[in-house]
């Protein structure tokens, strides 16, 4: 299974068989995924549930034990004849991941996580107004600092970048960082001797929601910050699209009020704009909730056709807590309900439980996907 972010609808179908040249990697990822997502299993359990032969499973398990990715964890009690089964599980703390978030307004953050995406250490570097080569230099410094804190072998480095990142992990364009066609991953990997993976910040955020927050297999994540970003997951797979912008709803045209001129969604519901709208509402004698309710109505009208056409089961919002809360969510849900047919299944719309760490957790999930095939 190709763990990279996907674009083709054909590639979204779950694979039940692998091409001959990819068989071993496919089977390895299958075993890892079973142990990562489930309870401890014996070799016989894995063979039975995966359909792989016992010889293949034994061979793969031997390799994974030597690599320190899995461990033997006791035996399964049995009153029957024969040798008790030895149970296997992921060695979740034997390796570490460095996860980096470059989407902050005035700070670059890096954390160390285990294979569950649990954060153990954090470092950050102030980055107000930093762009171009200076921003890239700060990323170098941040990664060097983070690597100095590691206490176990590093599985890989994952980086969430605001902007368009292609399938070769080249940052095609990042307006906020003033980067164009910057090959960030190869440069960092060469310098520090560790595998580096790079993806759009909203796309790694949707990976985090799927991997660590039970977000479902068909979901849209809307990231509200300086702009409005989006990450799309269909049938459990991230989707980029041929233009690398699938899920990006910020440029969708909406009418803020009846009879008004259509404008881009991100001109109305970025975090700075919402704060200004709240201030204006209060000055005008309204409540802050009134401004957030209007924003939710606009957002819901933009989401409704996507929910219907893509068959989404979840929409997840992430952003500053002072603007992304119950009032905005409730208004968004009401607008979606009013704009979709009665026979459309209920869609869960909620704020991510992962909070401000969602891009960092997603960068860790990106490494798991790229390096181990765990998605």
HUKA-V264458 format. One record per residue. PSI is psi as a letter, one per 20 degrees, with the letter a starting at -180 (* if undefined). Layout:
BEGIN
PSI ; PSI
END
This chain:
BEGIN
p ; o ; i ; r ; p ; q ; h ; p ; h ; h ; i ; i ; p ; p ; p ; i ; q ; q ; q ; g ; i ; j ; g ; g ; g ; g ; h ; g ; h ; g ; g ; g ; g ; g ; h ; g ; i ; a ; r ; p ; q ; r ; h ; h ; g ; g ; g ; g ; h ; h ; j ; q ; q ; h ; g ; g ; g ; g ; g ; g ; h ; g ; g ; h ; g ; h ; i ; j ; h ; r ; q ; p ; m ; a ; q ; p ; p ; p ; i ; r ; r ; r ; p ; q ; p ; p ; q ; q ; r ; p ; n ; i ; j ; h ; q ; q ; p ; p ; p ; p ; o ; j ; i ; q ; h ; k ; q ; p ; q ; q ; r ; p ; r ; a ; i ; j ; j ; p ; p ; h ; q ; p ; q ; q ; p ; p ; k ; p ; j ; p ; r ; b ; h ; h ; g ; h ; h ; h ; g ; g ; g ; g ; g ; g ; g ; g ; h ; h ; i ; q ; j ; r ; q ; o ; h ; r ; p ; p ; p ; p ; p ; o ; a ; p ; p ; a ; i ; j ; k ; p ; n ; g ; p ; o ; g ; h ; i ; l ; p ; p ; l ; p ; m ; g ; g ; h ; g ; g ; g ; g ; g ; i ; k ; q ; p ; p ; p ; p ; r ; q ; h ; h ; h ; h ; h ; h ; g ; g ; g ; g ; h ; i ; j ; l ; i ; r ; i ; n ; q ; p ; p ; o ; o ; o ; c ; h ; a ; o ; r ; q ; p ; p ; p ; p ; k ; j ; p ; q ; p ; g ; r ; h ; j ; j ; j ; p ; i ; n ; j ; h ; j ; p ; p ; q ; o ; h ; r ; p ; i ; r ; q ; p ; r ; p ; g ; i ; i ; h ; k ; r ; g ; h ; g ; h ; g ; h ; h ; g ; g ; g ; g ; g ; h ; j ; j ; r ; r ; h ; h ; g ; g ; h ; g ; g ; g ; h ; g ; g ; g ; h ; h ; h ; h ; g ; h ; g ; g ; g ; h ; i ; k ; q ; i ; q ; p ; p ; q ; q ; a ; p ; h ; i ; h ; n ; a ; h ; g ; g ; g ; g ; h ; g ; g ; g ; h ; g ; h ; i ; j ; q ; q ; h ; j ; p ; q ; p ; p ; o ; p ; r ; p ; p ; i ; i ; b ; i ; j ; h ; h ; g ; h ; h ; h ; g ; h ; g ; g ; h ; g ; g ; h ; i ; j ; o ; *
END
